């Protein structure tokens, strides 16, 4: 499984609808509106690494109102769920 975070800058007139559109894309697990230089952060979880290029370049970045994206691929994934499972072994 491939995990990635895509930071997204959007045109101001697209902000109201873009979050919902991002969330509907296959492979986008969550989409957050955020503060700062970027307007959205989309968390991608994809079965195959090859799916990443398709989702980012052919689907996500083609949405109307997206100005710029920056993709960060995760090497390892850590979550509270994983930590809880690790420490509950043998209980």
C-alpha positions as CSV (number, residue, x, y, z in Angstrom):
1,X,0.0,0.0,0.0
2,X,1.2,3.5,-0.8
3,X,0.4,6.5,1.4
4,X,0.9,10.1,0.3
5,X,-0.1,13.6,1.4
6,X,-0.9,16.1,-1.3
7,X,-0.8,19.8,-0.4
8,X,-3.1,21.8,-2.6
9,X,-3.4,25.5,-3.4
10,X,-6.7,26.6,-4.9
11,X,-8.4,29.6,-6.4
12,X,-10.5,31.5,-3.8
13,X,-13.7,30.9,-5.8
14,X,-13.2,27.1,-5.7
15,X,-12.6,26.8,-1.9
16,X,-16.3,26.1,-1.0
17,X,-16.7,23.1,-3.3
18,X,-13.2,21.7,-3.7
19,X,-13.0,19.9,-0.3
20,X,-16.1,17.7,-1.2
21,X,-14.7,17.1,-4.7
22,X,-11.4,15.9,-3.3
23,X,-13.1,13.6,-0.9
24,X,-14.9,11.9,-3.7
25,X,-11.8,10.9,-5.6
26,X,-10.9,7.2,-5.4
27,X,-7.8,6.8,-3.3
28,X,-8.3,10.0,-1.3
29,X,-8.9,8.8,2.3
30,X,-9.4,12.2,3.8
31,X,-9.3,15.8,2.6
32,X,-8.7,18.6,5.1
33,X,-9.0,22.4,4.7
34,X,-5.9,23.9,6.3
35,X,-4.4,27.2,7.1
36,X,-1.2,28.7,5.8
37,X,0.4,28.6,2.3
38,X,-1.8,25.6,1.3
39,X,-5.6,25.5,1.2
40,X,-6.1,21.7,1.4
41,X,-4.2,18.6,2.5
42,X,-5.4,15.3,1.0
43,X,-4.3,12.0,2.5
44,X,-4.1,9.3,-0.2
45,X,-4.1,5.6,0.5
46,X,-3.5,3.5,-2.7
47,X,-3.2,-0.2,-3.3
48,X,-0.5,0.1,-5.9
49,X,2.3,2.7,-6.2
50,X,1.5,3.1,-9.9
51,X,-1.9,4.5,-8.9
52,X,-0.3,7.5,-7.3
53,X,0.6,9.1,-10.6
54,X,-2.9,8.5,-12.0
55,X,-4.7,10.0,-9.0
56,X,-2.4,13.1,-8.7
57,X,-1.7,14.0,-12.3
58,X,-4.8,12.7,-14.1
59,X,-7.5,13.2,-11.6
60,X,-6.7,15.5,-8.6
61,X,-4.7,18.2,-10.4
62,X,-7.3,18.4,-13.2
63,X,-10.1,19.6,-10.9
64,X,-11.2,23.1,-11.7
65,X,-9.8,25.6,-9.2
66,X,-6.6,23.8,-8.3
67,X,-3.6,26.1,-8.9
68,X,-0.7,24.0,-7.5
69,X,0.0,20.7,-5.7
70,X,2.9,19.3,-3.8
71,X,3.0,15.5,-3.2
72,X,4.8,13.9,-0.3
73,X,5.1,10.1,-0.4
74,X,5.3,8.4,3.0
75,X,8.1,5.9,3.7
76,X,6.4,4.6,6.9
77,X,3.1,5.1,8.5
78,X,2.6,5.7,12.2
79,X,-0.7,6.1,13.9
80,X,-2.2,5.9,17.4
81,X,-4.1,2.8,16.3
82,X,-0.8,1.1,15.4
83,X,0.8,2.1,18.7
84,X,-2.2,0.8,20.7
85,X,-2.1,-2.5,18.9
86,X,1.7,-2.9,19.5
87,X,1.4,-2.3,23.3
88,X,-1.7,-4.5,23.7
89,X,0.1,-7.7,22.5
90,X,-0.2,-10.4,25.2
91,X,-2.9,-8.7,27.2
